[in-house]
Amino acid sequence: MWKKAPHEKGISGRAIRQAIRQGNAWKDKVPPPVAELVEQLGIARRLGQNH
């Protein structure tokens, strides 16, 4: 994955964190297990928005 160009990777972690901070939808942009882990670890809450 790290050998792919940014435009080939799809959405970035930075974009997901920004969406969480801004209160925008983000769970549909990541695999379900990732969304679950972000919630379980309180990452969304720490970023300021729990959607």
mmCIF file of the N, C-alpha and C atoms, coordinates in Angstrom:
data_MODEL
# 
_entry.id   MODEL 
# 
loop_
_atom_site.group_PDB 
_atom_site.id 
_atom_site.type_symbol 
_atom_site.label_atom_id 
_atom_site.label_alt_id 
_atom_site.label_comp_id 
_atom_site.label_asym_id 
_atom_site.label_entity_id 
_atom_site.label_seq_id 
_atom_site.pdbx_PDB_ins_code 
_atom_site.Cartn_x 
_atom_site.Cartn_y 
_atom_site.Cartn_z 
_atom_site.occupancy 
_atom_site.B_iso_or_equiv 
_atom_site.pdbx_formal_charge 
_atom_site.auth_seq_id 
_atom_site.auth_comp_id 
_atom_site.auth_asym_id 
_atom_site.auth_atom_id 
_atom_site.pdbx_PDB_model_num 
ATOM 1   N N  . MET A 1 1  ? 0.826   -1.193 0.000  1.00 0.00 ? 1  MET A N  1 
ATOM 2   C CA . MET A 1 1  ? 0.000   0.000  0.000  1.00 0.00 ? 1  MET A CA 1 
ATOM 3   C C  . MET A 1 1  ? 0.863   1.246  0.000  1.00 0.00 ? 1  MET A C  1 
ATOM 4   N N  . TRP A 1 2  ? 1.953   1.254  0.733  1.00 0.00 ? 2  TRP A N  1 
ATOM 5   C CA . TRP A 1 2  ? 2.805   2.434  0.817  1.00 0.00 ? 2  TRP A CA 1 
ATOM 6   C C  . TRP A 1 2  ? 3.529   2.720  -0.479 1.00 0.00 ? 2  TRP A C  1 
ATOM 7   N N  . LYS A 1 3  ? 3.531   1.743  -1.399 1.00 0.00 ? 3  LYS A N  1 
ATOM 8   C CA . LYS A 1 3  ? 4.191   1.958  -2.681 1.00 0.00 ? 3  LYS A CA 1 
ATOM 9   C C  . LYS A 1 3  ? 3.269   2.604  -3.702 1.00 0.00 ? 3  LYS A C  1 
ATOM 10  N N  . LYS A 1 4  ? 2.010   2.744  -3.362 1.00 0.00 ? 4  LYS A N  1 
ATOM 11  C CA . LYS A 1 4  ? 1.057   3.370  -4.269 1.00 0.00 ? 4  LYS A CA 1 
ATOM 12  C C  . LYS A 1 4  ? 1.145   4.884  -4.153 1.00 0.00 ? 4  LYS A C  1 
ATOM 13  N N  . ALA A 1 5  ? 0.850   5.534  -5.257 1.00 0.00 ? 5  ALA A N  1 
ATOM 14  C CA . ALA A 1 5  ? 0.781   6.991  -5.251 1.00 0.00 ? 5  ALA A CA 1 
ATOM 15  C C  . ALA A 1 5  ? -0.440  7.413  -4.437 1.00 0.00 ? 5  ALA A C  1 
ATOM 16  N N  . PRO A 1 6  ? -0.383  8.600  -3.801 1.00 0.00 ? 6  PRO A N  1 
ATOM 17  C CA . PRO A 1 6  ? -1.512  9.052  -2.969 1.00 0.00 ? 6  PRO A CA 1 
ATOM 18  C C  . PRO A 1 6  ? -2.865  8.983  -3.668 1.00 0.00 ? 6  PRO A C  1 
ATOM 19  N N  . HIS A 1 7  ? -2.916  9.324  -4.940 1.00 0.00 ? 7  HIS A N  1 
ATOM 20  C CA . HIS A 1 7  ? -4.204  9.308  -5.639 1.00 0.00 ? 7  HIS A CA 1 
ATOM 21  C C  . HIS A 1 7  ? -4.715  7.890  -5.881 1.00 0.00 ? 7  HIS A C  1 
ATOM 22  N N  . GLU A 1 8  ? -3.844  6.882  -5.769 1.00 0.00 ? 8  GLU A N  1 
ATOM 23  C CA . GLU A 1 8  ? -4.248  5.492  -5.937 1.00 0.00 ? 8  GLU A CA 1 
ATOM 24  C C  . GLU A 1 8  ? -4.730  4.860  -4.630 1.00 0.00 ? 8  GLU A C  1 
ATOM 25  N N  . LYS A 1 9  ? -4.401  5.471  -3.506 1.00 0.00 ? 9  LYS A N  1 
ATOM 26  C CA . LYS A 1 9  ? -4.732  4.898  -2.203 1.00 0.00 ? 9  LYS A CA 1 
ATOM 27  C C  . LYS A 1 9  ? -6.171  5.154  -1.775 1.00 0.00 ? 9  LYS A C  1 
ATOM 28  N N  . GLY A 1 10 ? -6.794  6.167  -2.327 1.00 0.00 ? 10 GLY A N  1 
ATOM 29  C CA . GLY A 1 10 ? -8.131  6.525  -1.875 1.00 0.00 ? 10 GLY A CA 1 
ATOM 30  C C  . GLY A 1 10 ? -8.028  7.585  -0.793 1.00 0.00 ? 10 GLY A C  1 
ATOM 31  N N  . ILE A 1 11 ? -8.856  7.489  0.206  1.00 0.00 ? 11 ILE A N  1 
ATOM 32  C CA . ILE A 1 11 ? -8.889  8.502  1.257  1.00 0.00 ? 11 ILE A CA 1 
ATOM 33  C C  . ILE A 1 11 ? -7.733  8.296  2.240  1.00 0.00 ? 11 ILE A C  1 
ATOM 34  N N  . SER A 1 12 ? -7.256  9.378  2.801  1.00 0.00 ? 12 SER A N  1 
ATOM 35  C CA . SER A 1 12 ? -6.126  9.309  3.733  1.00 0.00 ? 12 SER A CA 1 
ATOM 36  C C  . SER A 1 12 ? -6.600  9.383  5.184  1.00 0.00 ? 12 SER A C  1 
ATOM 37  N N  . GLY A 1 13 ? -5.738  8.966  6.079  1.00 0.00 ? 13 GLY A N  1 
ATOM 38  C CA . GLY A 1 13 ? -6.025  9.088  7.506  1.00 0.00 ? 13 GLY A CA 1 
ATOM 39  C C  . GLY A 1 13 ? -6.244  10.533 7.902  1.00 0.00 ? 13 GLY A C  1 
ATOM 40  N N  . ARG A 1 14 ? -5.482  11.406 7.284  1.00 0.00 ? 14 ARG A N  1 
ATOM 41  C CA . ARG A 1 14 ? -5.636  12.837 7.556  1.00 0.00 ? 14 ARG A CA 1 
ATOM 42  C C  . ARG A 1 14 ? -7.040  13.306 7.201  1.00 0.00 ? 14 ARG A C  1 
ATOM 43  N N  . ALA A 1 15 ? -7.554  12.836 6.075  1.00 0.00 ? 15 ALA A N  1 
ATOM 44  C CA . ALA A 1 15 ? -8.900  13.230 5.646  1.00 0.00 ? 15 ALA A CA 1 
ATOM 45  C C  . ALA A 1 15 ? -9.960  12.670 6.594  1.00 0.00 ? 15 ALA A C  1 
ATOM 46  N N  . ILE A 1 16 ? -9.736  11.459 7.087  1.00 0.00 ? 16 ILE A N  1 
ATOM 47  C CA . ILE A 1 16 ? -10.684 10.864 8.036  1.00 0.00 ? 16 ILE A CA 1 
ATOM 48  C C  . ILE A 1 16 ? -10.679 11.659 9.340  1.00 0.00 ? 16 ILE A C  1 
ATOM 49  N N  . ARG A 1 17 ? -9.492  11.970 9.866  1.00 0.00 ? 17 ARG A N  1 
ATOM 50  C CA . ARG A 1 17 ? -9.411  12.757 11.105 1.00 0.00 ? 17 ARG A CA 1 
ATOM 51  C C  . ARG A 1 17 ? -10.061 14.122 10.930 1.00 0.00 ? 17 ARG A C  1 
ATOM 52  N N  . GLN A 1 18 ? -9.855  14.736 9.787  1.00 0.00 ? 18 GLN A N  1 
ATOM 53  C CA . GLN A 1 18 ? -10.464 16.039 9.525  1.00 0.00 ? 18 GLN A CA 1 
ATOM 54  C C  . GLN A 1 18 ? -11.987 15.921 9.492  1.00 0.00 ? 18 GLN A C  1 
ATOM 55  N N  . ALA A 1 19 ? -12.501 14.874 8.863  1.00 0.00 ? 19 ALA A N  1 
ATOM 56  C CA . ALA A 1 19 ? -13.952 14.675 8.819  1.00 0.00 ? 19 ALA A CA 1 
ATOM 57  C C  . ALA A 1 19 ? -14.513 14.501 10.228 1.00 0.00 ? 19 ALA A C  1 
ATOM 58  N N  . ILE A 1 20 ? -13.810 13.742 11.066 1.00 0.00 ? 20 ILE A N  1 
ATOM 59  C CA . ILE A 1 20 ? -14.265 13.541 12.446 1.00 0.00 ? 20 ILE A CA 1 
ATOM 60  C C  . ILE A 1 20 ? -14.280 14.875 13.182 1.00 0.00 ? 20 ILE A C  1 
ATOM 61  N N  . ARG A 1 21 ? -13.205 15.634 13.068 1.00 0.00 ? 21 ARG A N  1 
ATOM 62  C CA . ARG A 1 21 ? -13.117 16.938 13.753 1.00 0.00 ? 21 ARG A CA 1 
ATOM 63  C C  . ARG A 1 21 ? -14.217 17.888 13.319 1.00 0.00 ? 21 ARG A C  1 
ATOM 64  N N  . GLN A 1 22 ? -14.555 17.862 12.041 1.00 0.00 ? 22 GLN A N  1 
ATOM 65  C CA . GLN A 1 22 ? -15.546 18.790 11.497 1.00 0.00 ? 22 GLN A CA 1 
ATOM 66  C C  . GLN A 1 22 ? -16.977 18.293 11.663 1.00 0.00 ? 22 GLN A C  1 
ATOM 67  N N  . GLY A 1 23 ? -17.131 17.089 12.218 1.00 0.00 ? 23 GLY A N  1 
ATOM 68  C CA . GLY A 1 23 ? -18.461 16.550 12.425 1.00 0.00 ? 23 GLY A CA 1 
ATOM 69  C C  . GLY A 1 23 ? -19.094 15.963 11.176 1.00 0.00 ? 23 GLY A C  1 
ATOM 70  N N  . ASN A 1 24 ? -18.277 15.693 10.170 1.00 0.00 ? 24 ASN A N  1 
ATOM 71  C CA . ASN A 1 24 ? -18.783 15.106 8.927  1.00 0.00 ? 24 ASN A CA 1 
ATOM 72  C C  . ASN A 1 24 ? -18.815 13.585 9.027  1.00 0.00 ? 24 ASN A C  1 
ATOM 73  N N  . ALA A 1 25 ? -19.576 12.975 8.164  1.00 0.00 ? 25 ALA A N  1 
ATOM 74  C CA . ALA A 1 25 ? -19.647 11.512 8.123  1.00 0.00 ? 25 ALA A CA 1 
ATOM 75  C C  . ALA A 1 25 ? -18.265 10.948 7.791  1.00 0.00 ? 25 ALA A C  1 
ATOM 76  N N  . TRP A 1 26 ? -17.877 9.905  8.488  1.00 0.00 ? 26 TRP A N  1 
ATOM 77  C CA . TRP A 1 26 ? -16.580 9.283  8.218  1.00 0.00 ? 26 TRP A CA 1 
ATOM 78  C C  . TRP A 1 26 ? -16.632 7.764  8.268  1.00 0.00 ? 26 TRP A C  1 
ATOM 79  N N  . LYS A 1 27 ? -17.601 7.216  8.983  1.00 0.00 ? 27 LYS A N  1 
ATOM 80  C CA . LYS A 1 27 ? -17.665 5.759  9.161  1.00 0.00 ? 27 LYS A CA 1 
ATOM 81  C C  . LYS A 1 27 ? -17.862 5.015  7.845  1.00 0.00 ? 27 LYS A C  1 
ATOM 82  N N  . ASP A 1 28 ? -18.541 5.645  6.891  1.00 0.00 ? 28 ASP A N  1 
ATOM 83  C CA . ASP A 1 28 ? -18.765 4.986  5.610  1.00 0.00 ? 28 ASP A CA 1 
ATOM 84  C C  . ASP A 1 28 ? -17.533 5.030  4.709  1.00 0.00 ? 28 ASP A C  1 
ATOM 85  N N  . LYS A 1 29 ? -16.498 5.724  5.159  1.00 0.00 ? 29 LYS A N  1 
ATOM 86  C CA . LYS A 1 29 ? -15.272 5.869  4.368  1.00 0.00 ? 29 LYS A CA 1 
ATOM 87  C C  . LYS A 1 29 ? -14.152 4.927  4.817  1.00 0.00 ? 29 LYS A C  1 
ATOM 88  N N  . VAL A 1 30 ? -14.417 4.176  5.894  1.00 0.00 ? 30 VAL A N  1 
ATOM 89  C CA . VAL A 1 30 ? -13.426 3.231  6.412  1.00 0.00 ? 30 VAL A CA 1 
ATOM 90  C C  . VAL A 1 30 ? -14.080 1.860  6.550  1.00 0.00 ? 30 VAL A C  1 
ATOM 91  N N  . PRO A 1 31 ? -13.289 0.793  6.590  1.00 0.00 ? 31 PRO A N  1 
ATOM 92  C CA . PRO A 1 31 ? -13.870 -0.532 6.802  1.00 0.00 ? 31 PRO A CA 1 
ATOM 93  C C  . PRO A 1 31 ? -14.552 -0.598 8.175  1.00 0.00 ? 31 PRO A C  1 
ATOM 94  N N  . PRO A 1 32 ? -15.636 -1.359 8.296  1.00 0.00 ? 32 PRO A N  1 
ATOM 95  C CA . PRO A 1 32 ? -16.346 -1.453 9.573  1.00 0.00 ? 32 PRO A CA 1 
ATOM 96  C C  . PRO A 1 32 ? -15.451 -1.762 10.780 1.00 0.00 ? 32 PRO A C  1 
ATOM 97  N N  . PRO A 1 33 ? -14.495 -2.685 10.675 1.00 0.00 ? 33 PRO A N  1 
ATOM 98  C CA . PRO A 1 33 ? -13.645 -2.934 11.850 1.00 0.00 ? 33 PRO A CA 1 
ATOM 99  C C  . PRO A 1 33 ? -12.829 -1.710 12.272 1.00 0.00 ? 33 PRO A C  1 
ATOM 100 N N  . VAL A 1 34 ? -12.452 -0.883 11.318 1.00 0.00 ? 34 VAL A N  1 
ATOM 101 C CA . VAL A 1 34 ? -11.700 0.334  11.637 1.00 0.00 ? 34 VAL A CA 1 
ATOM 102 C C  . VAL A 1 34 ? -12.601 1.310  12.382 1.00 0.00 ? 34 VAL A C  1 
ATOM 103 N N  . ALA A 1 35 ? -13.819 1.488  11.905 1.00 0.00 ? 35 ALA A N  1 
ATOM 104 C CA . ALA A 1 35 ? -14.770 2.386  12.584 1.00 0.00 ? 35 ALA A CA 1 
ATOM 105 C C  . ALA A 1 35 ? -15.027 1.911  14.006 1.00 0.00 ? 35 ALA A C  1 
ATOM 106 N N  . GLU A 1 36 ? -15.179 0.596  14.179 1.00 0.00 ? 36 GLU A N  1 
ATOM 107 C CA . GLU A 1 36 ? -15.406 0.046  15.517 1.00 0.00 ? 36 GLU A CA 1 
ATOM 108 C C  . GLU A 1 36 ? -14.218 0.323  16.433 1.00 0.00 ? 36 GLU A C  1 
ATOM 109 N N  . LEU A 1 37 ? -13.023 0.134  15.922 1.00 0.00 ? 37 LEU A N  1 
ATOM 110 C CA . LEU A 1 37 ? -11.822 0.358  16.726 1.00 0.00 ? 37 LEU A CA 1 
ATOM 111 C C  . LEU A 1 37 ? -11.664 1.831  17.092 1.00 0.00 ? 37 LEU A C  1 
ATOM 112 N N  . VAL A 1 38 ? -11.935 2.713  16.145 1.00 0.00 ? 38 VAL A N  1 
ATOM 113 C CA . VAL A 1 38 ? -11.855 4.152  16.411 1.00 0.00 ? 38 VAL A CA 1 
ATOM 114 C C  . VAL A 1 38 ? -12.814 4.521  17.541 1.00 0.00 ? 38 VAL A C  1 
ATOM 115 N N  . GLU A 1 39 ? -14.006 3.944  17.505 1.00 0.00 ? 39 GLU A N  1 
ATOM 116 C CA . GLU A 1 39 ? -14.982 4.206  18.560 1.00 0.00 ? 39 GLU A CA 1 
ATOM 117 C C  . GLU A 1 39 ? -14.535 3.595  19.892 1.00 0.00 ? 39 GLU A C  1 
ATOM 118 N N  . GLN A 1 40 ? -14.105 2.337  19.868 1.00 0.00 ? 40 GLN A N  1 
ATOM 119 C CA . GLN A 1 40 ? -13.703 1.637  21.090 1.00 0.00 ? 40 GLN A CA 1 
ATOM 120 C C  . GLN A 1 40 ? -12.551 2.329  21.796 1.00 0.00 ? 40 GLN A C  1 
ATOM 121 N N  . LEU A 1 41 ? -11.612 2.838  21.026 1.00 0.00 ? 41 LEU A N  1 
ATOM 122 C CA . LEU A 1 41 ? -10.435 3.486  21.612 1.00 0.00 ? 41 LEU A CA 1 
ATOM 123 C C  . LEU A 1 41 ? -10.678 4.954  21.955 1.00 0.00 ? 41 LEU A C  1 
ATOM 124 N N  . GLY A 1 42 ? -11.860 5.458  21.627 1.00 0.00 ? 42 GLY A N  1 
ATOM 125 C CA . GLY A 1 42 ? -12.200 6.842  21.952 1.00 0.00 ? 42 GLY A CA 1 
ATOM 126 C C  . GLY A 1 42 ? -11.515 7.865  21.069 1.00 0.00 ? 42 GLY A C  1 
ATOM 127 N N  . ILE A 1 43 ? -11.029 7.419  19.934 1.00 0.00 ? 43 ILE A N  1 
ATOM 128 C CA . ILE A 1 43 ? -10.302 8.333  19.042 1.00 0.00 ? 43 ILE A CA 1 
ATOM 129 C C  . ILE A 1 43 ? -11.228 9.419  18.507 1.00 0.00 ? 43 ILE A C  1 
ATOM 130 N N  . ALA A 1 44 ? -12.437 9.044  18.098 1.00 0.00 ? 44 ALA A N  1 
ATOM 131 C CA . ALA A 1 44 ? -13.380 10.037 17.579 1.00 0.00 ? 44 ALA A CA 1 
ATOM 132 C C  . ALA A 1 44 ? -13.705 11.074 18.652 1.00 0.00 ? 44 ALA A C  1 
ATOM 133 N N  . ARG A 1 45 ? -13.908 10.607 19.870 1.00 0.00 ? 45 ARG A N  1 
ATOM 134 C CA . ARG A 1 45 ? -14.217 11.525 20.974 1.00 0.00 ? 45 ARG A CA 1 
ATOM 135 C C  . ARG A 1 45 ? -13.047 12.472 21.224 1.00 0.00 ? 45 ARG A C  1 
ATOM 136 N N  . ARG A 1 46 ? -11.840 11.930 21.212 1.00 0.00 ? 46 ARG A N  1 
ATOM 137 C CA . ARG A 1 46 ? -10.657 12.776 21.449 1.00 0.00 ? 46 ARG A CA 1 
ATOM 138 C C  . ARG A 1 46 ? -10.436 13.771 20.335 1.00 0.00 ? 46 ARG A C  1 
ATOM 139 N N  . LEU A 1 47 ? -10.863 13.451 19.147 1.00 0.00 ? 47 LEU A N  1 
ATOM 140 C CA . LEU A 1 47 ? -10.731 14.395 18.041 1.00 0.00 ? 47 LEU A CA 1 
ATOM 141 C C  . LEU A 1 47 ? -11.822 15.465 18.073 1.00 0.00 ? 47 LEU A C  1 
ATOM 142 N N  . GLY A 1 48 ? -12.774 15.310 18.975 1.00 0.00 ? 48 GLY A N  1 
ATOM 143 C CA . GLY A 1 48 ? -13.738 16.378 19.189 1.00 0.00 ? 48 GLY A CA 1 
ATOM 144 C C  . GLY A 1 48 ? -15.124 16.142 18.645 1.00 0.00 ? 48 GLY A C  1 
ATOM 145 N N  . GLN A 1 49 ? -15.322 15.035 17.990 1.00 0.00 ? 49 GLN A N  1 
ATOM 146 C CA . GLN A 1 49 ? -16.654 14.796 17.434 1.00 0.00 ? 49 GLN A CA 1 
ATOM 147 C C  . GLN A 1 49 ? -16.874 13.306 17.387 1.00 0.00 ? 49 GLN A C  1 
ATOM 148 N N  . ASN A 1 50 ? -17.970 12.846 17.946 1.00 0.00 ? 50 ASN A N  1 
ATOM 149 C CA . ASN A 1 50 ? -18.296 11.417 17.926 1.00 0.00 ? 50 ASN A CA 1 
ATOM 150 C C  . ASN A 1 50 ? -19.512 11.210 17.047 1.00 0.00 ? 50 ASN A C  1 
ATOM 151 N N  . HIS A 1 51 ? -19.278 10.852 15.796 1.00 0.00 ? 51 HIS A N  1 
ATOM 152 C CA . HIS A 1 51 ? -20.358 10.622 14.828 1.00 0.00 ? 51 HIS A CA 1 
ATOM 153 C C  . HIS A 1 51 ? -20.537 9.169  14.603 1.00 0.00 ? 51 HIS A C  1 
# 
